[in-house]
Amino acid sequence: MDSCLLCNKSMVYDMSLAFLLSFKRLPKRYVCAECMNQFARIDETRICTSCGRQMDESGICIDCQKWHQLGNHFVNESIFQYNDAMKDFMHRYKFVGDYQLRMIFQKEIRKKIRKDLLIVPIPVSIETKMNRGFNQVIGLLGDIEYVDALMVKEKRKVRQSELNRQQRIHNKQVFTINPKHVSEIIDQKILLVDDIYTTGTTIRHAANVLRENGAKQVLGLTLCR
């Protein structure tokens, strides 16, 4: 019997007569219903149509209005709200380094992937990769094909998680194109994938680099907002 990756409790599967007679294989589960219910899904009928933030009613949030005034138009979709359960998940996954937790949301990410888009994950710095041992975004993608089109061009002295909101917004461009994949992004429609949308600076910087190097269109997908 499988155990929940978050609480370690044994999980109960649907073993109804109808399921048994269907001769279907039990679907693999990584998290129990109780833990999964602690994550708050974003209601797509009430969001900022630019960044995917949960709102009382659909429209453009104040943050995105400010981005638009700067001439930076970008459309991002998020799946979950960044609530306490998600904060705890991200802490365990990214900073404690519990790599097996990547399995929990891979199915959710897969549902949102469009076959007509080139998938590009947000990269991590060499320093982060060495310390953490993995790129958390690539972990969430699982077996989804992607192109490492972006690189972090310089070592960050301070992690993004250690910056406050204003510092993140005014953070300088840290991405550059991976020279191995320059030709692959020209005239392509691209889906940028990241784990968290906070101020939007990181994913917008990445989108700008891709557009400047020939991408036809760049959209965003983040696990949480």
PADO-607934 format. One record per residue (C-alpha): residue in one letter; residue number from 1; y, x, z. Coordinates in Angstrom, 3 decimals. Layout:
% PADO-607934
A NUM Y X Z
...
//
This chain:
% PADO-607934
M 1 0.000 0.000 0.000
D 2 3.431 1.297 -0.955
S 3 6.113 2.028 1.618
C 4 9.835 1.361 1.195
L 5 11.700 4.582 0.444
L 6 14.572 3.491 2.671
C 7 12.938 2.076 5.804
N 8 9.343 3.343 5.357
K 9 7.873 -0.096 6.092
S 10 4.835 -1.207 4.097
M 11 5.743 -3.613 1.301
V 12 3.990 -6.929 0.676
Y 13 3.312 -7.788 -2.969
D 14 2.963 -11.199 -4.585
M 15 -0.788 -11.799 -4.623
S 16 -0.748 -15.484 -5.540
L 17 -3.682 -17.004 -7.406
A 18 -1.576 -17.375 -10.546
F 19 -0.737 -13.677 -10.487
L 20 -4.355 -12.659 -9.873
L 21 -5.538 -14.801 -12.789
S 22 -2.920 -13.238 -15.074
F 23 -4.700 -9.851 -14.764
K 24 -1.301 -8.138 -14.773
R 25 -0.792 -4.849 -13.017
L 26 1.251 -4.905 -9.846
P 27 4.816 -3.832 -10.639
K 28 5.733 -0.595 -8.924
R 29 8.300 -1.124 -6.186
Y 30 10.271 1.518 -4.333
V 31 12.288 -0.564 -1.888
C 32 11.469 -3.645 0.171
A 33 13.266 -6.955 -0.292
E 34 14.991 -6.657 3.095
C 35 16.561 -3.294 2.220
M 36 17.387 -4.334 -1.348
N 37 19.228 -7.412 -0.083
Q 38 21.636 -5.136 1.795
F 39 23.070 -3.928 -1.526
A 40 25.792 -6.210 -2.873
R 41 25.623 -6.873 -6.606
I 42 28.877 -7.243 -8.474
D 43 29.483 -10.790 -9.701
E 44 30.321 -10.247 -13.368
T 45 32.232 -13.531 -13.519
R 46 34.845 -12.180 -11.067
I 47 35.677 -8.600 -11.975
C 48 38.395 -6.333 -13.251
T 49 37.606 -6.365 -16.952
S 50 38.673 -2.736 -17.210
C 51 36.952 -0.927 -14.327
G 52 34.365 -3.443 -13.111
R 53 35.782 -3.869 -9.589
Q 54 34.804 -7.052 -7.733
M 55 37.785 -9.410 -7.491
D 56 38.517 -13.009 -6.515
E 57 38.846 -13.853 -10.199
S 58 38.591 -11.907 -13.447
G 59 41.625 -9.981 -14.676
I 60 43.054 -6.462 -14.562
C 61 43.261 -4.866 -11.113
I 62 46.408 -3.100 -9.899
D 63 44.839 0.347 -10.289
C 64 43.939 -0.277 -13.930
Q 65 47.382 -1.724 -14.624
K 66 48.776 1.635 -13.502
W 67 46.291 3.509 -15.714
H 68 47.314 1.328 -18.667
Q 69 50.996 2.115 -18.036
L 70 50.033 5.781 -18.436
G 71 48.381 4.953 -21.764
N 72 44.862 5.417 -20.397
H 73 42.722 2.459 -21.443
F 74 39.064 2.631 -20.463
V 75 36.320 0.052 -19.900
N 76 33.712 0.629 -17.205
E 77 30.865 -1.546 -15.940
S 78 29.420 -1.256 -12.444
I 79 26.299 -2.845 -11.008
F 80 26.786 -2.770 -7.227
Q 81 29.644 -2.742 -4.759
Y 82 30.128 0.418 -2.712
N 83 29.288 -1.228 0.616
D 84 27.790 0.318 3.768
A 85 24.229 0.169 2.408
M 86 25.276 1.978 -0.765
K 87 27.249 4.562 1.209
D 88 24.150 5.305 3.262
F 89 22.032 5.535 0.109
M 90 24.460 7.964 -1.531
H 91 24.589 10.112 1.601
R 92 20.814 10.397 1.748
Y 93 20.416 10.864 -2.006
K 94 23.250 13.275 -2.775
F 95 24.051 15.132 0.412
V 96 20.766 15.096 2.298
G 97 19.020 15.690 -1.023
D 98 16.337 12.989 -0.814
Y 99 15.473 13.160 -4.515
Q 100 12.788 10.483 -4.415
L 101 15.529 7.888 -3.794
R 102 16.487 8.224 -7.469
M 103 13.638 5.832 -8.248
I 104 15.246 2.857 -6.485
F 105 17.937 2.121 -9.063
Q 106 16.453 3.511 -12.277
K 107 15.361 0.041 -13.396
E 108 18.853 -1.344 -12.769
I 109 20.404 1.430 -14.871
R 110 17.828 0.937 -17.643
K 111 18.757 -2.744 -17.956
K 112 22.357 -1.798 -18.747
I 113 21.617 0.870 -21.369
R 114 22.509 -0.100 -24.931
K 115 20.425 1.393 -27.728
D 116 23.448 1.667 -30.020
L 117 25.213 4.074 -27.649
L 118 24.725 7.798 -27.090
I 119 24.073 8.329 -23.375
V 120 26.076 11.124 -21.717
P 121 25.752 11.749 -17.953
I 122 28.644 13.097 -15.901
P 123 27.740 16.743 -15.158
V 124 27.883 18.580 -11.845
S 125 29.143 22.115 -11.336
I 126 26.758 25.064 -11.254
E 127 27.544 25.460 -7.558
T 128 26.659 21.827 -6.817
K 129 23.474 22.062 -8.865
M 130 22.409 25.152 -6.930
N 131 23.178 23.621 -3.531
R 132 21.812 20.150 -4.219
G 133 19.047 21.158 -6.583
F 134 19.662 18.340 -9.050
N 135 22.231 16.263 -10.914
Q 136 22.169 12.881 -9.170
V 137 23.248 11.023 -12.326
I 138 20.421 12.444 -14.426
G 139 18.067 11.469 -11.600
L 140 19.223 7.854 -11.900
L 141 18.608 7.892 -15.666
G 142 14.921 8.652 -15.228
D 143 13.197 8.821 -18.624
I 144 16.231 7.519 -20.546
E 145 17.191 9.925 -23.335
Y 146 20.606 11.526 -22.926
V 147 22.775 14.333 -24.294
D 148 24.309 16.993 -22.040
A 149 27.571 16.839 -23.973
L 150 29.814 17.758 -21.032
M 151 30.145 20.752 -18.729
V 152 32.218 21.472 -15.632
K 153 34.489 24.238 -16.850
E 154 35.329 25.771 -13.507
K 155 33.907 25.951 -10.016
R 156 35.355 23.381 -7.681
K 157 36.481 24.802 -4.355
V 158 36.414 21.324 -2.825
R 159 33.860 18.616 -3.558
Q 160 35.122 15.309 -4.931
S 161 33.805 13.541 -1.841
E 162 36.106 15.661 0.315
L 163 39.289 14.656 -1.546
N 164 41.426 11.681 -0.566
R 165 42.469 9.015 -3.062
Q 166 45.741 10.623 -4.147
Q 167 44.132 14.040 -4.505
R 168 41.420 12.565 -6.740
I 169 43.917 10.717 -8.935
H 170 45.955 13.881 -9.518
N 171 42.964 16.196 -9.799
K 172 43.174 18.372 -12.904
Q 173 40.806 18.202 -15.840
V 174 37.522 19.874 -14.948
F 175 35.376 19.009 -17.958
T 176 34.816 20.644 -21.303
I 177 32.424 20.063 -24.198
N 178 29.032 21.721 -24.103
P 179 29.120 23.949 -27.211
K 180 25.429 23.213 -27.838
H 181 26.177 19.551 -28.517
V 182 29.582 19.560 -30.234
S 183 28.327 18.054 -33.503
E 184 26.290 15.346 -31.771
I 185 29.276 13.439 -30.390
I 186 31.414 13.293 -33.548
D 187 31.952 9.679 -34.680
Q 188 29.532 8.457 -31.999
K 189 29.845 5.508 -29.632
I 190 29.168 6.944 -26.197
L 191 28.177 5.520 -22.821
L 192 29.297 7.754 -19.965
V 193 27.092 7.310 -16.903
D 194 28.105 8.192 -13.336
D 195 26.979 7.229 -9.847
I 196 30.250 6.066 -8.240
Y 197 33.573 4.831 -9.624
T 198 36.206 5.518 -6.963
T 199 39.644 6.090 -8.475
G 200 38.404 6.392 -12.060
T 201 39.822 9.880 -12.509
T 202 36.488 11.655 -13.020
I 203 35.054 9.325 -15.630
R 204 38.411 8.996 -17.426
H 205 38.768 12.782 -17.633
A 206 35.278 12.945 -19.126
A 207 36.085 10.168 -21.607
N 208 39.279 11.943 -22.689
V 209 37.374 15.153 -23.461
L 210 34.800 13.277 -25.533
R 211 37.462 11.406 -27.507
E 212 39.459 14.587 -28.089
N 213 36.336 16.153 -29.560
G 214 35.541 13.409 -32.033
A 215 33.843 10.564 -30.178
K 216 34.541 7.227 -31.853
Q 217 34.365 5.143 -28.683
V 218 33.627 5.868 -25.024
L 219 32.536 3.275 -22.466
G 220 31.514 3.757 -18.843
L 221 28.610 2.693 -16.651
T 222 28.482 3.436 -12.941
L 223 25.882 2.424 -10.392
C 224 28.540 1.289 -7.945
R 225 32.271 0.573 -7.686
//
